[in-house]
Amino acid sequence: MDKKDRMFEIWGDIVEIRPLIISIFTSAILTMGAYFLAPSNGRVKQLFFGLAGAVLGFVISAHFIKPKRIVITERSKRG
């Protein structure tokens, strides 16, 4: 399979399927894990633990899965 076949567009951005699936599963596992590890005496605590798990999943995904695009900036000729 060609590399181009493994890429598709989501919300106007071209992404590879493998890193996308890895990051979704990482965030989902950490979110649900934190939710179920939260003390069961309060629904609000469970919500915040789940939210913290989602943020942690995002940080881990952003750290380990690097962007594939190349951004080139040009300076204008005006001062």
Summary of the structure (lengths in Angstrom):
residues: 79
radius of gyration: 18.4
end to end distance: 47.9
largest distance: 63.1
contacts: 159
relative contact order: 0.13
helix: 59%
strand: 10%
